[in-house]
Every structure is written in C-alpha cells, then in structure tokens.
Amino acid sequence: MRLEDVPVVGPLLAAGADDRTFDALLVAGAVLIPLIGAVGRNAVTTALAVAYILVFLGYVAYNGVR
C-alpha cells in the first residue's frame, strides 16, 4: 500500500504542489508552533519563529520571482 492510496491523504497529496521544500517548511511550522507552546515564549523561541517566518516568506517570494 502506498501513501497515495490512503483515502484522506491521497487527495491531499494530489492537490498539493510538487515542491518538497515548501512541504518541508509547512511541516516544520506545524512542529514549531507546538514546540513554542510547550517551551514558552523566550528569546530562543522568538528567534526561531522569526527565522521560520523569514525563511518561509523568502522562499515564497523566490518562487514568485522565479
């Protein structure tokens, strides 16, 4: 059984863009948010959040220009 054969996951994979970097950034964001919630807001988690947002926006802008 392949991942594409799973009823809920298959259509999501088919609808998404074929961009592994974008997918990785989305997954990283989904991991980063609960991590910040569990650890709490401090200088390190704020820096991680700012870095993530800048990388994400930079990658989206790069794809828009390219």
VOBA-29470 format. One record per atom (N, C-alpha, C, O, CB): x, y, z; atom name; residue in one letter. Coordinates in Angstrom, 1 decimal, padded with zeros to 4 digits, always signed. Each point is the difference from the previous one (the first is absolute). Glycine has a CB too. Example, Ala and Ser with C-alpha at 12.3 -4.5 7.8 and 13.67 -1.06 7.14 Angstrom:
BEGIN
{east +013.2	north -005.7	up +007.8	vomar N	balum a} .
{east -000.9	north +001.2	up +000.0	vomar CA	balum a} .
{east +000.9	north +001.2	up +000.0	vomar C	balum a} .
{east +001.0	north +000.0	up +000.7	vomar O	balum a} .
{east -002.9	north -001.2	up +000.5	vomar CB	balum a} .
{east +001.5	north +002.3	up -001.9	vomar N	balum s} .
{east +000.9	north +001.1	up +000.0	vomar CA	balum s} .
{east -000.8	north +001.1	up +000.8	vomar C	balum s} .
{east +000.5	north +001.1	up +000.1	vomar O	balum s} .
{east +000.7	north -001.7	up -002.3	vomar CB	balum s} .
# end
This chain:
BEGIN
{east +000.8	north -001.2	up +000.0	vomar N	balum m} .
{east -000.8	north +001.2	up +000.0	vomar CA	balum m} .
{east +000.9	north +001.2	up +000.0	vomar C	balum m} .
{east +000.9	north +000.2	up +000.8	vomar O	balum m} .
{east -002.8	north -001.4	up +000.4	vomar CB	balum m} .
{east +001.6	north +002.1	up -002.1	vomar N	balum r} .
{east +000.7	north +001.3	up -000.1	vomar CA	balum r} .
{east -000.7	north +001.1	up +000.8	vomar C	balum r} .
{east -001.2	north -000.2	up +000.3	vomar O	balum r} .
{east +002.1	north -000.5	up -002.5	vomar CB	balum r} .
{east -000.2	north +001.7	up +002.5	vomar N	balum l} .
{east -000.6	north +001.1	up +000.8	vomar CA	balum l} .
{east -001.1	north +000.7	up -000.8	vomar C	balum l} .
{east -001.0	north +000.5	up +000.6	vomar O	balum l} .
{east +003.2	north -000.1	up +000.5	vomar CB	balum l} .
{east -002.1	north -000.4	up -002.4	vomar N	balum e} .
{east -001.0	north +000.6	up -000.9	vomar CA	balum e} .
{east -001.3	north -000.8	up +000.0	vomar C	balum e} .
{east -001.1	north +000.6	up -000.3	vomar O	balum e} .
{east +002.9	north +000.3	up -001.1	vomar CB	balum e} .
{east -001.8	north -002.1	up +001.9	vomar N	balum d} .
{east -001.2	north -000.9	up +000.0	vomar CA	balum d} .
{east -000.9	north +000.2	up +001.3	vomar C	balum d} .
{east -001.1	north -000.4	up +000.0	vomar O	balum d} .
{east +002.4	north -001.2	up -001.3	vomar CB	balum d} .
{east -000.7	north +002.3	up +002.3	vomar N	balum v} .
{east -000.8	north +000.3	up +001.2	vomar CA	balum v} .
{east -001.1	north +001.0	up -000.4	vomar C	balum v} .
{east +000.3	north +001.0	up -000.6	vomar O	balum v} .
{east +001.8	north -001.4	up +002.1	vomar CB	balum v} .
{east -003.3	north +000.1	up -001.1	vomar N	balum p} .
{east -001.2	north +000.8	up -000.4	vomar CA	balum p} .
{east +000.1	north +001.5	up +000.2	vomar C	balum p} .
{east -000.3	north +000.8	up -000.9	vomar O	balum p} .
{east -001.0	north -002.7	up +001.4	vomar CB	balum p} .
{east +001.8	north +002.4	up +000.7	vomar N	balum v} .
{east +000.0	north +001.4	up +000.3	vomar CA	balum v} .
{east +001.3	north +000.6	up -000.5	vomar C	balum v} .
{east +000.0	north +001.2	up -000.5	vomar O	balum v} .
{east -001.4	north -001.5	up +002.5	vomar CB	balum v} .
{east +002.5	north -000.4	up -001.9	vomar N	balum v} .
{east +001.3	north +000.5	up -000.4	vomar CA	balum v} .
{east +000.2	north +000.1	up -001.5	vomar C	balum v} .
{east +000.6	north +001.0	up -000.5	vomar O	balum v} .
{east +000.3	north -001.9	up +002.7	vomar CB	balum v} .
{east -001.4	north +000.0	up -002.9	vomar N	balum g} .
{east +000.2	north -000.1	up -001.5	vomar CA	balum g} .
{east -000.5	north +001.3	up -000.7	vomar C	balum g} .
{east +000.8	north +000.6	up -000.7	vomar O	balum g} .
{east -001.0	north -003.0	up +000.9	vomar CB	balum g} .
{east -001.0	north +002.8	up +000.0	vomar N	balum p} .
{east -000.5	north +001.3	up -000.6	vomar CA	balum p} .
{east +000.8	north +001.2	up +000.4	vomar C	balum p} .
{east +000.2	north +000.9	up -000.8	vomar O	balum p} .
{east -002.4	north -001.9	up +000.7	vomar CB	balum p} .
{east +002.7	north +001.0	up +001.4	vomar N	balum l} .
{east +000.8	north +001.2	up +000.4	vomar CA	balum l} .
{east +001.3	north +000.0	up -000.7	vomar C	balum l} .
{east +000.4	north +001.1	up -000.4	vomar O	balum l} .
{east -001.5	north -001.2	up +002.6	vomar CB	balum l} .
{east +001.7	north -001.0	up -002.4	vomar N	balum l} .
{east +001.3	north -000.1	up -000.7	vomar CA	balum l} .
{east -000.2	north +000.4	up -001.5	vomar C	balum l} .
{east +000.8	north +000.7	up -000.6	vomar O	balum l} .
{east +000.0	north -002.4	up +002.2	vomar CB	balum l} .
{east -001.9	north +001.2	up -002.1	vomar N	balum a} .
{east -000.2	north +000.3	up -001.5	vomar CA	balum a} .
{east -000.3	north +001.5	up -000.2	vomar C	balum a} .
{east +000.3	north +000.6	up -001.0	vomar O	balum a} .
{east -001.2	north -002.9	up +000.7	vomar CB	balum a} .
{east +000.2	north +003.0	up +001.3	vomar N	balum a} .
{east -000.3	north +001.4	up -000.1	vomar CA	balum a} .
{east +001.1	north +000.9	up +000.2	vomar C	balum a} .
{east +000.0	north +001.2	up -000.5	vomar O	balum a} .
{east -002.3	north -001.8	up +001.2	vomar CB	balum a} .
{east +003.3	north +000.2	up +000.0	vomar N	balum g} .
{east +001.1	north +000.8	up +000.4	vomar CA	balum g} .
{east +001.1	north +000.2	up -001.1	vomar C	balum g} .
{east +000.0	north -000.7	up -001.0	vomar O	balum g} .
{east -000.4	north +000.0	up +003.3	vomar CB	balum g} .
{east +001.2	north +001.7	up -002.1	vomar N	balum a} .
{east +001.1	north +000.3	up -001.0	vomar CA	balum a} .
{east +001.1	north -001.1	up +000.2	vomar C	balum a} .
{east +000.1	north -000.5	up +001.1	vomar O	balum a} .
{east -000.7	north +003.0	up -001.1	vomar CB	balum a} .
{east +001.3	north -002.8	up -001.1	vomar N	balum d} .
{east +001.1	north -000.9	up +000.1	vomar CA	balum d} .
{east +001.2	north +000.7	up +000.3	vomar C	balum d} .
{east +001.0	north +000.0	up -000.7	vomar O	balum d} .
{east -002.1	north -001.5	up -001.0	vomar CB	balum d} .
{east +001.2	north +002.0	up +002.9	vomar N	balum d} .
{east +001.1	north +000.8	up +000.5	vomar CA	balum d} .
{east +000.4	north -000.5	up +001.4	vomar C	balum d} .
{east -000.7	north +000.3	up +001.0	vomar O	balum d} .
{east +000.0	north +001.7	up -002.4	vomar CB	balum d} .
{east +001.7	north -002.8	up +001.5	vomar N	balum r} .
{east +000.4	north -000.6	up +001.3	vomar CA	balum r} .
{east +000.5	north +001.1	up +001.0	vomar C	balum r} .
{east -000.3	north -000.2	up +001.2	vomar O	balum r} .
{east +000.9	north -001.9	up -002.4	vomar CB	balum r} .
{east +000.0	north +003.1	up +000.7	vomar N	balum t} .
{east +000.4	north +001.1	up +001.0	vomar CA	balum t} .
{east -001.2	north +000.7	up +000.6	vomar C	balum t} .
{east +000.0	north +000.2	up +001.2	vomar O	balum t} .
{east +002.1	north +000.1	up -002.6	vomar CB	balum t} .
{east -003.1	north +000.0	up +000.6	vomar N	balum f} .
{east -001.2	north +000.6	up +000.5	vomar CA	balum f} .
{east -000.7	north -000.9	up +001.0	vomar C	balum f} .
{east -000.4	north +000.4	up +001.1	vomar O	balum f} .
{east +000.2	north +000.9	up -003.2	vomar CB	balum f} .
{east +000.1	north -002.6	up +001.8	vomar N	balum d} .
{east -000.6	north -001.0	up +000.9	vomar CA	balum d} .
{east +000.8	north -000.1	up +001.3	vomar C	balum d} .
{east -000.6	north -000.1	up +001.1	vomar O	balum d} .
{east -000.3	north -001.1	up -003.1	vomar CB	balum d} .
{east +002.2	north +001.2	up +001.9	vomar N	balum a} .
{east +000.9	north +000.0	up +001.2	vomar CA	balum a} .
{east -000.2	north +001.2	up +000.9	vomar C	balum a} .
{east +000.0	north -000.1	up +001.2	vomar O	balum a} .
{east +001.6	north -001.3	up -002.5	vomar CB	balum a} .
{east -001.8	north +002.5	up +000.6	vomar N	balum l} .
{east -000.2	north +001.3	up +000.8	vomar CA	balum l} .
{east -001.3	north -000.1	up +000.7	vomar C	balum l} .
{east -000.2	north +000.5	up +001.2	vomar O	balum l} .
{east +001.6	north +000.8	up -002.8	vomar CB	balum l} .
{east -002.5	north -001.8	up +001.0	vomar N	balum l} .
{east -001.3	north -000.1	up +000.6	vomar CA	balum l} .
{east +000.1	north -001.0	up +001.2	vomar C	balum l} .
{east -000.6	north +000.3	up +001.1	vomar O	balum l} .
{east -000.5	north +000.2	up -003.3	vomar CB	balum l} .
{east +001.8	north -001.6	up +002.0	vomar N	balum v} .
{east +000.1	north -001.0	up +001.1	vomar CA	balum v} .
{east +000.8	north +000.6	up +001.2	vomar C	balum v} .
{east -000.3	north -000.2	up +001.1	vomar O	balum v} .
{east +000.2	north -001.7	up -002.8	vomar CB	balum v} .
{east +001.2	north +002.6	up +001.3	vomar N	balum a} .
{east +000.8	north +000.7	up +001.1	vomar CA	balum a} .
{east -000.8	north +001.0	up +000.8	vomar C	balum a} .
{east +000.2	north +000.1	up +001.2	vomar O	balum a} .
{east +001.8	north -000.4	up -002.7	vomar CB	balum a} .
{east -002.9	north +001.0	up +000.8	vomar N	balum g} .
{east -000.9	north +000.9	up +000.7	vomar CA	balum g} .
{east -000.9	north -000.7	up +000.9	vomar C	balum g} .
{east -000.3	north +000.5	up +001.2	vomar O	balum g} .
{east +000.4	north +001.1	up -003.1	vomar CB	balum g} .
{east -000.6	north -002.7	up +001.5	vomar N	balum a} .
{east -000.9	north -000.8	up +000.8	vomar CA	balum a} .
{east +000.7	north -000.6	up +001.3	vomar C	balum a} .
{east -000.7	north -000.2	up +001.0	vomar O	balum a} .
{east -000.7	north -000.3	up -003.1	vomar CB	balum a} .
{east +002.7	north +000.3	up +002.0	vomar N	balum v} .
{east +000.7	north -000.5	up +001.1	vomar CA	balum v} .
{east +000.5	north +001.2	up +000.9	vomar C	balum v} .
{east +000.0	north -000.1	up +001.2	vomar O	balum v} .
{east +000.8	north -001.9	up -002.6	vomar CB	balum v} .
{east -000.5	north +003.1	up +000.8	vomar N	balum l} .
{east +000.5	north +001.2	up +000.7	vomar CA	balum l} .
{east -001.1	north +000.6	up +000.9	vomar C	balum l} .
{east +000.4	north +000.4	up +001.1	vomar O	balum l} .
{east +001.2	north +000.0	up -003.0	vomar CB	balum l} .
{east -002.8	north -000.3	up +001.5	vomar N	balum i} .
{east -001.0	north +000.6	up +000.8	vomar CA	balum i} .
{east -000.3	north -000.7	up +001.3	vomar C	balum i} .
{east +000.0	north +000.6	up +001.0	vomar O	balum i} .
{east -001.0	north +000.2	up -003.1	vomar CB	balum i} .
{east +000.8	north -002.1	up +002.1	vomar N	balum p} .
{east -000.2	north -000.7	up +001.3	vomar CA	balum p} .
{east +001.3	north +000.0	up +000.9	vomar C	balum p} .
{east -000.1	north +000.1	up +001.2	vomar O	balum p} .
{east -001.6	north -001.6	up -002.3	vomar CB	balum p} .
{east +002.9	north +001.5	up +000.4	vomar N	balum l} .
{east +001.2	north +000.1	up +000.8	vomar CA	balum l} .
{east +000.1	north +001.3	up +000.7	vomar C	balum l} .
{east +000.3	north +000.1	up +001.2	vomar O	balum l} .
{east +000.8	north -001.5	up -002.9	vomar CB	balum l} .
{east -001.5	north +002.5	up +001.1	vomar N	balum i} .
{east +000.0	north +001.3	up +000.6	vomar CA	balum i} .
{east -001.0	north +000.0	up +001.1	vomar C	balum i} .
{east +000.2	north +000.6	up +001.1	vomar O	balum i} .
{east +000.6	north +000.6	up -003.2	vomar CB	balum i} .
{east -002.0	north -001.8	up +001.9	vomar N	balum g} .
{east -001.0	north +000.0	up +001.0	vomar CA	balum g} .
{east +000.4	north -000.8	up +001.2	vomar C	balum g} .
{east -000.3	north +000.3	up +001.1	vomar O	balum g} .
{east -001.4	north -000.1	up -002.9	vomar CB	balum g} .
{east +002.5	north -001.3	up +001.6	vomar N	balum a} .
{east +000.4	north -000.9	up +001.1	vomar CA	balum a} .
{east +001.1	north +000.7	up +000.8	vomar C	balum a} .
{east +000.1	north -000.1	up +001.2	vomar O	balum a} .
{east -000.8	north -001.9	up -002.5	vomar CB	balum a} .
{east +001.7	north +002.6	up +000.6	vomar N	balum v} .
{east +001.2	north +000.6	up +000.7	vomar CA	balum v} .
{east -000.4	north +001.3	up +000.5	vomar C	balum v} .
{east +000.5	north +000.4	up +001.1	vomar O	balum v} .
{east +001.0	north -001.6	up -002.6	vomar CB	balum v} .
{east -002.3	north +002.0	up +000.9	vomar N	balum g} .
{east -000.3	north +001.3	up +000.4	vomar CA	balum g} .
{east +000.7	north +001.0	up -000.8	vomar C	balum g} .
{east +000.9	north -000.3	up -000.7	vomar O	balum g} .
{east -001.3	north -000.5	up +003.0	vomar CB	balum g} .
{east +000.0	north +002.1	up -002.1	vomar N	balum r} .
{east +000.5	north +001.0	up -000.8	vomar CA	balum r} .
{east +001.3	north +000.6	up +000.7	vomar C	balum r} .
{east -000.1	north +000.4	up +001.1	vomar O	balum r} .
{east -002.2	north +000.2	up -002.0	vomar CB	balum r} .
{east +003.4	north -000.7	up +000.2	vomar N	balum n} .
{east +001.3	north +000.6	up +000.5	vomar CA	balum n} .
{east +000.8	north +000.4	up -001.2	vomar C	balum n} .
{east -000.5	north +000.0	up -001.2	vomar O	balum n} .
{east +000.5	north -001.5	up +003.2	vomar CB	balum n} .
{east +001.2	north +001.9	up -001.8	vomar N	balum a} .
{east +000.8	north +000.6	up -001.1	vomar CA	balum a} .
{east +000.3	north -001.0	up -001.1	vomar C	balum a} .
{east +000.0	north +000.3	up -001.2	vomar O	balum a} .
{east +001.0	north +001.3	up +002.8	vomar CB	balum a} .
{east -000.8	north -002.9	up -001.2	vomar N	balum v} .
{east +000.3	north -001.0	up -001.0	vomar CA	balum v} .
{east -001.2	north -000.4	up -000.8	vomar C	balum v} .
{east +000.1	north -000.1	up -001.2	vomar O	balum v} .
{east +001.7	north -000.8	up +002.8	vomar CB	balum v} .
{east -002.9	north +000.7	up -001.0	vomar N	balum t} .
{east -001.2	north -000.3	up -000.8	vomar CA	balum t} .
{east -000.5	north +001.1	up -000.9	vomar C	balum t} .
{east -000.5	north -000.2	up -001.1	vomar O	balum t} .
{east -000.1	north -001.4	up +003.0	vomar CB	balum t} .
{east +000.8	north +002.8	up -001.4	vomar N	balum t} .
{east -000.3	north +001.2	up -000.8	vomar CA	balum t} .
{east +000.9	north +000.1	up -001.2	vomar C	balum t} .
{east -000.5	north +000.2	up -001.1	vomar O	balum t} .
{east -000.4	north +001.0	up +003.1	vomar CB	balum t} .
{east +002.2	north -001.5	up -001.8	vomar N	balum a} .
{east +000.9	north +000.0	up -001.1	vomar CA	balum a} .
{east -000.3	north -001.1	up -001.0	vomar C	balum a} .
{east +000.1	north +000.2	up -001.2	vomar O	balum a} .
{east +001.7	north +000.8	up +002.7	vomar CB	balum a} .
{east -002.2	north -002.2	up -001.0	vomar N	balum l} .
{east -000.4	north -001.1	up -000.9	vomar CA	balum l} .
{east -001.2	north +000.4	up -000.8	vomar C	balum l} .
{east -000.1	north -000.3	up -001.2	vomar O	balum l} .
{east +001.0	north -001.3	up +002.8	vomar CB	balum l} .
{east -001.9	north +002.2	up -001.0	vomar N	balum a} .
{east -001.2	north +000.4	up -000.7	vomar CA	balum a} .
{east +000.3	north +001.0	up -001.1	vomar C	balum a} .
{east -000.5	north +000.0	up -001.1	vomar O	balum a} .
{east -000.9	north -000.5	up +003.2	vomar CB	balum a} .
{east +002.2	north +001.5	up -001.7	vomar N	balum v} .
{east +000.3	north +001.1	up -001.0	vomar CA	balum v} .
{east +000.8	north -000.6	up -001.2	vomar C	balum v} .
{east -000.2	north +000.3	up -001.1	vomar O	balum v} .
{east +000.2	north +001.4	up +003.0	vomar CB	balum v} .
{east +001.0	north -002.6	up -001.5	vomar N	balum a} .
{east +000.8	north -000.6	up -001.1	vomar CA	balum a} .
{east -000.9	north -000.9	up -000.9	vomar C	balum a} .
{east +000.2	north +000.1	up -001.2	vomar O	balum a} .
{east +001.8	north -000.1	up +002.7	vomar CB	balum a} .
{east -002.9	north -000.7	up -000.9	vomar N	balum y} .
{east -000.9	north -000.8	up -000.8	vomar CA	balum y} .
{east -000.9	north +000.8	up -001.0	vomar C	balum y} .
{east -000.1	north -000.3	up -001.2	vomar O	balum y} .
{east +000.1	north -001.4	up +003.1	vomar CB	balum y} .
{east -000.5	north +002.8	up -001.3	vomar N	balum i} .
{east -000.9	north +000.9	up -000.9	vomar CA	balum i} .
{east +000.8	north +000.6	up -001.1	vomar C	balum i} .
{east -000.4	north +000.1	up -001.1	vomar O	balum i} .
{east -001.0	north +000.4	up +003.1	vomar CB	balum i} .
{east +002.7	north +000.0	up -001.7	vomar N	balum l} .
{east +000.8	north +000.6	up -001.0	vomar CA	balum l} .
{east +000.4	north -001.0	up -001.1	vomar C	balum l} .
{east +000.0	north +000.3	up -001.2	vomar O	balum l} .
{east +000.8	north +001.3	up +002.9	vomar CB	balum l} .
{east -000.5	north -002.8	up -001.3	vomar N	balum v} .
{east +000.4	north -001.1	up -001.0	vomar CA	balum v} .
{east -001.2	north -000.3	up -000.8	vomar C	balum v} .
{east +000.1	north -000.1	up -001.2	vomar O	balum v} .
{east +001.6	north -000.8	up +002.7	vomar CB	balum v} .
{east -002.9	north +000.7	up -000.9	vomar N	balum f} .
{east -001.2	north -000.3	up -000.7	vomar CA	balum f} .
{east -000.4	north +001.1	up -001.0	vomar C	balum f} .
{east -000.2	north -000.3	up -001.2	vomar O	balum f} .
{east -000.6	north -001.1	up +003.2	vomar CB	balum f} .
{east +000.8	north +002.6	up -001.6	vomar N	balum l} .
{east -000.3	north +001.1	up -000.9	vomar CA	balum l} .
{east +001.0	north +000.2	up -001.1	vomar C	balum l} .
{east -000.3	north +000.3	up -001.1	vomar O	balum l} .
{east -000.8	north +000.8	up +003.0	vomar CB	balum l} .
{east +002.4	north -001.3	up -001.5	vomar N	balum g} .
{east +001.0	north +000.1	up -001.0	vomar CA	balum g} .
{east -000.1	north -001.1	up -001.1	vomar C	balum g} .
{east +000.2	north +000.3	up -001.2	vomar O	balum g} .
{east +001.3	north +000.7	up +002.9	vomar CB	balum g} .
{east -001.8	north -002.2	up -001.3	vomar N	balum y} .
{east -000.2	north -001.1	up -001.0	vomar CA	balum y} .
{east -001.2	north +000.3	up -000.9	vomar C	balum y} .
{east +000.0	north -000.3	up -001.2	vomar O	balum y} .
{east +001.1	north -001.3	up +002.9	vomar CB	balum y} .
{east -002.2	north +002.0	up -001.1	vomar N	balum v} .
{east -001.2	north +000.3	up -000.8	vomar CA	balum v} .
{east +000.3	north +001.2	up -001.0	vomar C	balum v} .
{east -000.4	north -000.1	up -001.1	vomar O	balum v} .
{east -001.1	north -000.7	up +003.0	vomar CB	balum v} .
{east +002.2	north +001.8	up -001.4	vomar N	balum a} .
{east +000.4	north +001.1	up -000.9	vomar CA	balum a} .
{east +000.9	north -000.5	up -001.1	vomar C	balum a} .
{east -000.1	north +000.4	up -001.1	vomar O	balum a} .
{east -000.2	north +001.2	up +003.0	vomar CB	balum a} .
{east +001.3	north -002.4	up -001.6	vomar N	balum y} .
{east +000.9	north -000.6	up -000.9	vomar CA	balum y} .
{east -000.8	north -000.8	up -001.1	vomar C	balum y} .
{east +000.3	north +000.2	up -001.2	vomar O	balum y} .
{east +001.5	north -000.3	up +003.0	vomar CB	balum y} .
{east -002.7	north -000.7	up -001.4	vomar N	balum n} .
{east -000.8	north -000.7	up -001.0	vomar CA	balum n} .
{east -000.9	north +000.9	up -000.8	vomar C	balum n} .
{east -000.3	north -000.2	up -001.2	vomar O	balum n} .
{east +000.3	north -001.7	up +002.7	vomar CB	balum n} .
{east -000.4	north +003.0	up -000.9	vomar N	balum g} .
{east -000.9	north +001.0	up -000.8	vomar CA	balum g} .
{east +000.8	north +000.7	up -001.1	vomar C	balum g} .
{east -000.5	north +000.3	up -001.0	vomar O	balum g} .
{east -000.9	north +000.0	up +003.1	vomar CB	balum g} .
{east +002.7	north +000.0	up -001.8	vomar N	balum v} .
{east +000.8	north +000.7	up -000.9	vomar CA	balum v} .
{east +000.6	north -000.9	up -001.1	vomar C	balum v} .
{east +000.1	north +000.3	up -001.1	vomar O	balum v} .
{east +000.5	north +001.3	up +002.9	vomar CB	balum v} .
{east -000.4	north -002.9	up -001.4	vomar N	balum r} .
{east +000.6	north -001.0	up -000.9	vomar CA	balum r} .
{east -001.0	north -000.4	up -000.9	vomar C	balum r} .
{east +000.2	north -000.9	up -000.9	vomar O	balum r} .
{east +001.4	north +000.2	up +002.5	vomar CB	balum r} .
# end
